[in-house]
């Protein structure tokens, strides 16, 4: 329960920071528009800072609400990283197959794919 609370707290803080960023962007965009209209109606420059800053707000939105918050994505990335680290570990003296039971916190990443990886390899699998 404690790890879920910490994760939820972290995500809520990210969302809160996004809304603060969005609010300041919206207010400043209106300020730029008003300033542009009052000072030089013939040259519309206000949308340049608005668009530039808006790109930053969009990236912040994706970070706070976007694609990388799904648990399945995190599990897939963890599996990839574990396998990559194991393959690149030159300190191993056995150079054998990865024993999936040795992975810490493996119960978080239980999946049918782990059982598939444990199968005995045949000669045709190496080609």
Helices and strands as residue ranges (DSSP letters): H 2-39, H 46-65, G 67-69, H 71-88, G 100-102, G 106-109, H 112-117, G 123-126
